[in-house]
Amino acid sequence: MKPASTRGRDLLSGPILRTLALFSAPILASNILQSLNGSINSIWVGQMLGEAALAATANANVIMFLVFAAAYGFGMAATIRIGQAFGAGNVAAARRTCGTAVGLCVLLSFLVGTLGWIFAPELLAAMSAPQETFGLALTYLRVIFVAMPASMVTVILGMGLRGGGDAATPLKFMILSSLLDIALNPVLIGGLGPIPALGIAGSAFATAIASVVSMLALVAYVYARDLPLRLRGKELAWLWPQADEMRFILAKGLPMGAQMLVISAGGIVILGLVNREGLMVSAAYGASLQLWTYLQMPAMAISAAVSAMAAQAIGAGMDQRLHHVARSGVLLNLAVTGFLCALLLLFDRPALELFLGFGSPAVDTARHIQFLASWSYILFGVTVVLFGTMRAGGVVWAPLIILAITLYPVRLGFYYLFYPLLGADALWLAFPVSSAVAVGMSVMAYRRPGWRARTRAVPDIEAEEESHADADPAGRMAPNI
């Protein structure tokens, strides 16, 4: 017997590798679309308003990344718990978790949005935003803070749907949001007919409008299609954060959000070291980063898919399937990321010239950087897939510790130790060295039996069935025989 379909993809039966590939594809498409949306909007701002406005959006986006890092952590914690509930066949428990996650993030987003609006000047001053871009960044940032609740609901609800095996629905509304944002940017920036030219505020309003419309459409779709995570009647009370659910989301979500901050801070440190090498190296590294953004996306999508599949396997008590999911995730990452890496290295010159221009002397430097460091993302993918599996079992501190060790003592230690001998190459070689150490440490953490033993008794899922059954008599999914 197994739980019935959640109206998403069945993650508990069938060939694991094929299921994982099909489930991770919409997640990958969403990630690519989000990046393309940001890139196209930057082109609109840069072309229509100039470099100062583009720099202003960059400063504002750094702040927003820090805010959404916390939302990512809470969303992943909710995804894990929702996946475990679906695996156990308990829709009521999944709805309760989703309600708490949405309610908590809405409350936090209203609080952060209000404080962000008030203290936006101080935030920008703390970042040493250039004076010539300060006013532009302030306008842009304040509008984005206003739209934060809608963005949070979309992110959290989308992650919850993925926990139930539905990656297609979040993709549909990512497409809607991106198309609206891209289309509205030039209209609101430059004006059209009766619509006045709003300048940089227009770009922020375009993003805000797209976020609100996408959120409303997603919620309407969930109810129109009667998807499993919709709340009705007494269940609506679950939008007020439940104490036990909130404890789980905070306890697991904060370390996962911290992982994003550790990665971001590590990137800032590396950027500072790169800038010491001069303008040409900085330009070459910037172009490399653009390509690496897309190179790491498959691993991130596969890791998210692995987390959902592993969480459902844990909820269903399928211990053996858990290991097969992790192995399939590693193999899929090696195939996809390895292929993309090879493709990138074969056609690196034309790809880099898109960013640096034909004949730029920085192209050869960037190609050298690519040759030494790009393949580290294959190793990075193995690490994040194992992290995704352990995360489904509630292991959140080990990945954070591994990242902190490999991105700082290992990567920076290698750089400072070998820089006198290798020069700037020590920086590029530090990428694969730290990635190799991360793989070794993550394999050791994954092989430890303690966390897998704890997954055999997932807390609260079955108990909640009894205590919340009266909220929704149909809350327990009928089994398939």
SULPEQUI-V602211 format. One record per pair of residues at least 24 apart in sequence whose C-alpha atoms are under 7 Angstrom apart, sorted by the first residue. I is the first residue (numbers start at 1). J is the second residue. D is the distance in Angstrom with one decimal. If there is no record, write none. Layout:
{{I J D} {I J D}}
This chain:
{{1 479 6.1} {1 480 5.8} {1 481 5.2} {2 479 5.6} {2 480 5.7} {3 87 6.6} {3 88 7.0} {3 89 4.8} {3 477 6.3} {3 478 6.8} {3 479 4.9} {3 480 6.3} {4 477 6.0} {4 478 6.1} {4 479 5.4} {4 480 5.7} {6 164 6.2} {6 165 6.8} {6 228 6.5} {7 227 7.0} {8 164 6.7} {8 165 4.7} {8 166 4.0} {9 165 5.0} {9 166 5.9} {10 165 6.6} {11 165 6.4} {11 309 5.7} {12 313 6.4} {16 325 6.4} {16 328 6.9} {17 328 5.3} {20 305 6.6} {23 167 6.5} {23 305 6.4} {24 301 5.6} {24 302 5.4} {24 305 5.2} {26 167 5.8} {26 168 5.9} {26 171 6.1} {27 167 6.3} {27 301 5.4} {28 297 6.5} {28 298 6.0} {28 301 5.0} {30 171 5.4} {30 174 6.3} {31 297 6.8} {37 178 5.7} {37 182 6.6} {40 182 6.9} {41 182 6.2} {41 185 6.8} {44 185 6.9} {44 186 6.4} {52 132 6.9} {52 133 5.5} {53 133 6.6} {53 136 6.3} {53 200 6.7} {55 133 6.8} {56 133 5.2} {56 134 6.9} {56 136 5.8} {56 137 4.3} {57 137 6.0} {57 140 6.8} {59 129 6.8} {59 137 6.8} {60 137 5.9} {60 141 5.4} {66 261 6.9} {69 257 5.0} {69 260 5.8} {69 261 6.8} {70 254 6.7} {70 257 4.6} {72 257 6.1} {73 253 4.1} {73 254 5.9} {73 256 4.6} {73 257 4.1} {74 249 5.7} {74 250 6.8} {74 253 4.3} {74 254 7.0} {75 156 5.2} {75 159 6.0} {76 159 7.0} {76 253 6.8} {77 249 5.3} {77 252 5.6} {77 253 5.1} {78 160 6.5} {78 249 6.2} {79 159 5.9} {79 160 5.0} {79 163 4.6} {79 308 6.9} {80 163 6.5} {80 307 6.9} {80 308 6.4} {80 311 5.6} {80 392 5.4} {82 160 6.6} {82 163 5.6} {82 164 6.5} {83 163 4.5} {83 164 5.5} {83 308 5.7} {83 311 4.9} {83 312 4.7} {84 311 4.8} {84 312 4.7} {84 314 6.1} {84 315 4.0} {85 315 5.9} {85 461 6.0} {86 164 6.1} {86 312 6.1} {86 315 7.0} {87 312 3.9} {87 313 6.0} {87 314 6.9} {87 315 4.3} {87 316 4.4} {88 315 4.5} {88 316 4.6} {89 476 6.1} {89 477 5.3} {90 465 6.7} {90 475 6.4} {90 476 4.8} {90 477 6.2} {91 228 6.8} {91 475 5.0} {91 476 5.5} {91 477 6.4} {92 465 6.9} {92 468 7.0} {92 472 6.9} {92 475 4.5} {92 476 6.6} {93 461 6.5} {93 464 6.2} {93 465 6.7} {94 229 7.0} {95 229 5.1} {95 231 6.8} {96 238 5.7} {97 245 6.1} {98 160 6.4} {99 238 5.0} {99 239 4.4} {100 238 5.9} {100 239 5.3} {100 240 6.2} {100 241 4.2} {100 242 5.9} {100 245 6.6} {100 246 6.7} {101 156 7.0} {102 153 6.0} {102 156 6.2} {102 157 7.0} {102 239 6.7} {103 239 4.7} {103 240 5.6} {103 241 5.8} {104 241 5.8} {105 152 6.4} {106 149 5.4} {106 152 6.7} {106 153 6.8} {109 148 6.0} {109 149 5.2} {110 149 6.2} {113 145 4.7} {113 146 6.0} {113 148 6.4} {116 145 6.4} {117 142 5.2} {117 145 6.4} {136 200 6.6} {139 201 6.1} {140 200 6.3} {140 201 5.5} {140 204 5.4} {143 204 5.8} {143 205 6.5} {144 204 5.9} {144 208 6.3} {147 208 5.0} {147 211 7.0} {150 211 5.9} {150 212 5.3} {150 215 5.9} {151 211 5.5} {153 215 6.7} {154 215 5.2} {162 308 6.8} {163 308 4.9} {173 214 5.9} {173 218 6.4} {176 214 6.4} {177 210 4.9} {177 211 6.2} {177 214 5.4} {180 210 5.4} {181 206 5.3} {181 207 5.3} {181 210 5.4} {234 471 5.8} {235 471 6.1} {252 394 7.0} {252 396 6.3} {255 396 6.1} {255 397 6.3} {255 400 6.7} {256 396 6.3} {259 400 5.4} {262 404 6.6} {266 407 6.2} {280 362 5.5} {281 362 6.9} {281 365 6.7} {283 362 6.7} {284 362 5.3} {284 363 6.5} {284 365 6.0} {284 366 4.4} {285 366 6.2} {287 352 6.2} {287 355 5.9} {287 356 6.8} {288 366 6.3} {288 370 6.7} {295 337 6.7} {295 340 6.7} {295 341 7.0} {296 377 6.2} {298 336 7.0} {298 337 6.5} {299 333 5.8} {299 381 4.7} {299 384 6.9} {299 385 7.0} {300 384 7.0} {302 329 6.4} {302 385 6.8} {303 384 5.9} {303 385 4.5} {303 388 5.0} {304 388 6.4} {306 385 6.9} {306 388 6.0} {306 389 6.1} {307 388 4.8} {307 389 5.3} {307 391 6.6} {307 392 5.1} {310 389 6.0} {310 392 5.8} {311 392 4.7} {311 393 6.8} {314 455 6.1} {314 456 7.0} {315 458 6.7} {317 456 6.3} {326 385 6.9} {326 386 6.5} {326 389 6.0} {329 385 6.1} {330 382 5.5} {330 385 6.2} {333 381 6.0} {333 382 6.8} {334 378 6.2} {337 378 5.7} {338 378 6.0} {341 374 6.7} {341 375 6.3} {345 371 6.8} {369 428 6.2} {372 428 6.0} {372 429 6.0} {373 428 5.5} {373 429 6.1} {373 431 5.8} {373 432 6.1} {376 431 6.1} {376 432 4.4} {376 435 6.0} {379 435 5.8} {379 436 6.3} {379 439 6.5} {380 435 5.7} {382 439 6.6} {383 438 6.5} {383 439 5.2} {383 442 6.0} {386 442 6.7} {386 446 6.7} {390 446 6.7} {393 451 6.8} {393 455 5.7} {395 451 7.0} {402 438 6.4} {402 441 6.7} {406 434 5.3} {406 437 6.7} {406 438 6.0} {407 434 6.7} {410 434 5.8}}
